[in-house]
């Protein structure tokens, strides 16, 4: 249904987060300034009247007030720093979105102009159409990620669960993602025992697999990519799925941050690749929704990354 301004629900996306992140430190700072002015006036009156002699409670009040001001100012500083960092991430996100939308659209426009030329051979037309299909797939995948990230705050409970064969899901997802990247599916090995299945939300798990495989291929080195997917059931009936690559790796300081919204490692190798900082955020949120645990591990830059997804006890019949 079409949205109408008078009935629109409050914004729940990045803009609302920006307002929240800035309003809190501003409010705290306003409180601190108000208290400071009130204390200054009160102490001026007390000193002017000479009413401070023998009044221990005034000293206690002054020390307490000073401690309160220090705490408020510290909290304001921390909140303001976080707000500025969040705004920077959102600005980076907007820049990335602009680039991700303009690049395939420009390529599609060029392709259409090429197809309109009468001197283009049939073989060349077929190549142009193939490239245009790739651009459409890329644009569609990007929009899916953005919509999925936006949908996370409105996840419904009670999603029907289904039996999901992990080997079948992995192979189907590998075929889709490798086709999008234009690489040989053999670059991704799948070592999952036949019949290993879980009872879960298939759509969410499929999105997790797709994004993790896509990330592994996207951040591979200059050599042909090599990704390994493995899974096993532990004695406690939980299932552990690993996605290991030999790509550019993650610095130790950034391993935990990669799951934050809009976060991208500040590295030239990362900036050289398309991305919005939403993929792993979506994966982590969906994993939490499934009651699963997702952990990233990397020996360091240039040494690959391993994503470990632990699905809860959910043995399928």
C-alpha positions as CSV (number, residue, x, y, z in Angstrom):
1,X,0.0,0.0,0.0
2,X,1.1,3.5,-0.8
3,X,2.3,5.6,2.2
4,X,0.5,8.8,3.1
5,X,2.4,11.4,5.1
6,X,-0.4,12.2,7.7
7,X,-0.6,8.5,8.6
8,X,3.0,7.5,8.4
9,X,4.5,5.6,11.2
10,X,7.5,7.0,13.0
11,X,10.8,6.4,11.3
12,X,12.6,3.3,12.5
13,X,15.6,3.3,10.2
14,X,19.0,5.0,10.1
15,X,17.6,8.5,10.4
16,X,15.8,7.7,13.7
17,X,19.0,6.1,15.0
18,X,20.9,9.3,14.1
19,X,18.4,11.4,16.1
20,X,18.6,9.1,19.1
21,X,22.4,9.0,19.0
22,X,22.7,12.8,19.0
23,X,19.7,13.7,21.2
24,X,21.0,11.8,24.3
25,X,24.4,13.6,24.7
26,X,22.7,16.9,23.9
27,X,20.1,16.2,26.7
28,X,22.8,15.2,29.2
29,X,24.9,18.3,28.3
30,X,21.8,20.5,28.8
31,X,21.2,19.0,32.2
32,X,24.8,19.5,33.2
33,X,24.8,23.2,32.1
34,X,21.5,23.8,34.0
35,X,22.8,22.2,37.2
36,X,26.1,24.2,36.9
37,X,24.2,27.5,36.6
38,X,21.9,26.6,39.5
39,X,24.9,25.6,41.7
40,X,26.8,28.8,40.7
41,X,23.9,31.0,41.7
42,X,23.3,29.0,45.0
43,X,26.9,29.2,46.1
44,X,27.1,32.9,45.2
45,X,24.1,33.6,47.5
46,X,25.5,31.4,50.3
47,X,29.0,33.0,50.2
48,X,27.5,36.5,50.0
49,X,25.4,35.9,53.1
50,X,28.2,34.2,54.9
51,X,26.0,31.2,55.7
52,X,28.5,28.6,54.9
53,X,30.3,28.5,58.3
54,X,29.7,25.2,60.2
55,X,27.4,23.9,57.5
56,X,28.9,20.5,56.6
57,X,26.0,19.6,54.5
58,X,26.8,22.4,52.1
59,X,30.3,20.8,51.5
60,X,28.8,17.4,51.0
61,X,26.3,18.9,48.6
62,X,29.0,20.6,46.7
63,X,31.2,17.5,46.4
64,X,28.2,15.4,45.3
65,X,27.1,18.0,42.7
66,X,30.6,18.2,41.3
67,X,30.8,14.4,41.0
68,X,27.4,14.4,39.3
69,X,28.6,17.0,36.8
70,X,31.8,15.0,36.0
71,X,29.8,11.8,35.4
72,X,27.2,13.7,33.2
73,X,30.0,15.3,31.2
74,X,31.8,12.0,30.7
75,X,28.6,10.3,29.6
76,X,27.9,13.2,27.2
77,X,31.3,12.9,25.7
78,X,31.0,9.2,25.2
79,X,27.5,9.6,23.7
80,X,28.6,12.3,21.4
81,X,31.6,10.3,20.2
82,X,29.3,7.4,19.5
83,X,26.9,9.6,17.7
84,X,29.6,11.1,15.5
85,X,30.9,7.6,14.7
86,X,27.3,6.4,13.8
87,X,26.8,9.4,11.5
88,X,30.1,8.7,9.7
89,X,29.0,5.1,9.2
90,X,25.7,6.2,7.8
91,X,27.4,8.7,5.5
92,X,29.6,5.9,4.3
93,X,26.5,3.8,3.8
94,X,24.8,6.5,1.7
95,X,28.0,6.8,-0.4
96,X,28.1,3.0,-0.9
97,X,24.4,2.8,-1.8
98,X,24.8,5.6,-4.3
99,X,27.7,3.8,-6.0
100,X,25.9,0.4,-5.9
101,X,22.9,1.9,-7.6
102,X,24.5,4.1,-10.1
103,X,27.1,1.6,-11.4
104,X,24.7,-1.1,-12.7
105,X,22.2,1.5,-13.9
106,X,24.9,3.2,-15.9
107,X,25.9,-0.2,-17.3
108,X,22.3,-1.0,-18.2
109,X,21.9,2.4,-19.9
110,X,25.0,1.8,-21.9
111,X,23.8,-1.7,-22.8
112,X,20.5,-0.4,-24.1
113,X,22.2,2.3,-26.2
114,X,24.5,-0.4,-27.6
115,X,21.5,-2.6,-28.5
116,X,19.9,0.3,-30.3
117,X,22.8,0.6,-32.7
118,X,22.1,-1.1,-36.1
119,X,25.7,-2.1,-36.7
120,X,26.0,-4.4,-33.7
121,X,26.4,-8.1,-34.6
122,X,24.1,-10.8,-33.2
123,X,27.0,-12.3,-31.2
124,X,27.8,-8.9,-29.7
125,X,24.1,-8.4,-28.8
126,X,24.1,-11.7,-27.0
127,X,27.2,-10.6,-25.0
128,X,25.6,-7.3,-24.1
129,X,22.4,-9.0,-23.0
130,X,24.4,-11.4,-20.8
131,X,26.2,-8.4,-19.1
132,X,22.9,-6.7,-18.6
133,X,21.4,-9.7,-16.9
134,X,24.5,-9.8,-14.6
135,X,23.9,-6.2,-13.7
136,X,20.3,-6.8,-13.0
137,X,21.2,-9.7,-10.7
138,X,23.8,-7.6,-8.9
139,X,21.2,-4.8,-8.4
140,X,18.6,-7.2,-7.3
141,X,20.9,-8.8,-4.8
142,X,21.9,-5.4,-3.4
143,X,18.3,-4.3,-3.0
144,X,17.5,-7.6,-1.3
145,X,20.2,-6.9,1.3
146,X,19.0,-3.4,2.0
147,X,15.4,-4.5,2.3
148,X,16.4,-7.4,4.6
149,X,18.4,-5.1,6.8
150,X,15.3,-2.8,7.0
151,X,13.0,-5.7,7.7
152,X,15.0,-7.0,10.7
153,X,13.4,-4.5,13.2
154,X,10.0,-5.9,12.2
155,X,10.7,-9.7,12.4
156,X,7.6,-11.7,13.3
157,X,7.5,-14.4,15.9
158,X,6.0,-17.7,15.2
159,X,7.5,-18.2,11.7
160,X,6.7,-21.8,10.6
161,X,9.8,-24.1,10.8
162,X,10.7,-26.7,8.2
163,X,13.2,-29.5,7.7
164,X,16.2,-28.1,6.0
165,X,18.9,-30.4,4.5
166,X,22.1,-28.5,5.0
167,X,24.0,-30.2,2.1
168,X,21.2,-29.5,-0.4
169,X,20.9,-25.9,0.9
170,X,24.6,-25.3,0.6
171,X,25.0,-26.7,-2.9
172,X,22.0,-24.7,-4.2
173,X,23.3,-21.5,-2.6
174,X,26.8,-22.1,-4.0
175,X,25.4,-22.5,-7.5
176,X,23.5,-19.2,-7.2
177,X,26.3,-17.2,-5.7
178,X,29.1,-18.5,-7.8
179,X,27.0,-17.7,-10.9
180,X,26.6,-14.2,-9.7
181,X,30.3,-13.8,-9.2
182,X,31.2,-15.5,-12.5
183,X,33.4,-18.1,-10.8
184,X,33.5,-21.9,-11.1
185,X,31.3,-23.6,-8.5
186,X,34.2,-26.0,-7.9
187,X,36.0,-23.1,-6.1
188,X,33.6,-23.8,-3.2
189,X,33.9,-27.2,-1.6
190,X,31.0,-28.6,0.5
191,X,31.8,-31.2,3.2
192,X,28.4,-31.8,4.8
193,X,27.3,-35.3,5.7
194,X,24.3,-36.6,3.7
195,X,21.1,-36.3,5.6
196,X,22.3,-33.7,8.1
197,X,19.2,-31.6,8.6
198,X,17.8,-29.1,11.1
199,X,14.3,-27.9,11.9
200,X,14.4,-24.1,11.3
201,X,13.2,-21.1,9.3
202,X,14.5,-22.0,5.8
203,X,14.3,-18.4,4.4
204,X,16.5,-17.0,7.2
205,X,19.0,-19.8,7.0
206,X,19.2,-19.5,3.2
207,X,19.9,-15.8,3.5
208,X,22.6,-16.5,6.1
209,X,24.3,-19.1,3.8
210,X,24.0,-16.7,0.8
211,X,25.6,-13.8,2.5
212,X,28.4,-15.8,4.1
213,X,29.3,-17.4,0.8
214,X,29.0,-14.1,-1.0
215,X,31.3,-12.5,1.5
216,X,33.9,-15.3,1.2
217,X,34.0,-14.9,-2.5
218,X,33.9,-11.1,-2.5
219,X,36.9,-10.8,-0.2
220,X,39.0,-13.5,-1.7
221,X,42.5,-12.7,-2.9
222,X,43.7,-12.1,-6.4
223,X,44.1,-15.9,-7.0
224,X,41.2,-18.1,-7.8
225,X,39.0,-18.1,-4.7
226,X,38.9,-21.1,-2.4
227,X,36.0,-21.5,0.0
228,X,35.3,-24.5,2.2
229,X,31.9,-25.2,3.8
230,X,31.7,-27.9,6.4
231,X,29.2,-29.0,9.0
232,X,28.8,-31.6,11.8
233,X,26.4,-32.4,14.5
234,X,27.9,-32.3,18.0
235,X,27.0,-34.6,20.9
236,X,24.7,-32.0,22.4
237,X,22.7,-32.2,19.1
238,X,23.6,-28.7,18.0
239,X,25.0,-28.3,14.5
240,X,28.1,-26.3,13.6
241,X,28.6,-25.0,10.1
242,X,31.9,-23.3,9.1
243,X,32.6,-21.1,6.1
244,X,36.4,-20.8,5.6
245,X,38.1,-18.8,2.9
246,X,41.7,-17.8,2.0
247,X,40.9,-14.2,1.4
248,X,42.2,-10.9,2.7
249,X,41.4,-11.7,6.3
250,X,40.3,-9.4,9.2
251,X,42.6,-7.4,11.6
252,X,42.2,-8.7,15.2
253,X,40.8,-5.3,16.3
254,X,37.9,-5.5,13.8
255,X,36.8,-9.2,14.2
256,X,34.0,-8.3,16.5
257,X,33.0,-5.1,14.8
258,X,32.3,-6.6,11.4
259,X,28.7,-7.6,12.5
260,X,27.8,-4.0,13.3
261,X,25.4,-2.1,11.0
262,X,27.3,-0.1,8.3
263,X,30.7,-1.2,9.6
264,X,33.4,-1.9,7.0
265,X,37.1,-2.5,7.9
266,X,39.1,0.7,7.2
267,X,41.5,-1.0,4.7
268,X,42.3,-0.4,1.1
269,X,41.6,-4.0,0.1
270,X,38.1,-3.7,1.6
271,X,37.4,-0.3,0.0
272,X,38.4,-1.7,-3.4
273,X,35.4,-4.1,-3.1
274,X,31.7,-3.1,-3.3
275,X,29.8,-3.2,-0.1
276,X,27.6,-1.3,2.3
277,X,28.4,-2.8,5.7
278,X,25.0,-4.5,5.8
279,X,25.7,-8.1,4.8
280,X,27.2,-9.4,8.0
281,X,24.9,-7.3,10.1
282,X,21.9,-9.0,8.4
283,X,23.5,-12.4,9.0
284,X,24.2,-11.8,12.7
285,X,20.6,-10.5,13.3
286,X,19.1,-13.5,11.5
287,X,21.3,-15.9,13.4
288,X,20.1,-14.4,16.7
289,X,16.5,-14.8,15.5
290,X,17.2,-18.5,14.9
291,X,18.7,-18.8,18.4
292,X,22.1,-19.5,16.7
293,X,25.5,-18.1,17.4
294,X,27.8,-16.6,14.8
295,X,31.5,-16.1,15.4
296,X,34.2,-14.6,13.1
297,X,37.8,-15.7,13.3
298,X,40.9,-14.7,11.3
299,X,44.6,-15.1,11.9
300,X,45.1,-11.6,10.5
301,X,45.2,-9.6,7.2
302,X,45.9,-11.8,4.2
303,X,45.3,-15.1,6.1
304,X,41.7,-15.7,5.4
305,X,38.6,-15.8,7.6
306,X,36.4,-18.5,9.1
307,X,32.8,-17.8,10.0
308,X,31.3,-20.4,12.5
309,X,27.6,-20.7,12.7
310,X,26.3,-22.8,15.6
311,X,22.6,-23.8,15.2
312,X,20.8,-24.8,18.4
313,X,19.5,-28.3,19.1
314,X,17.0,-28.7,16.4
315,X,17.3,-32.2,15.0
316,X,14.9,-32.7,12.1
317,X,12.8,-35.8,11.8
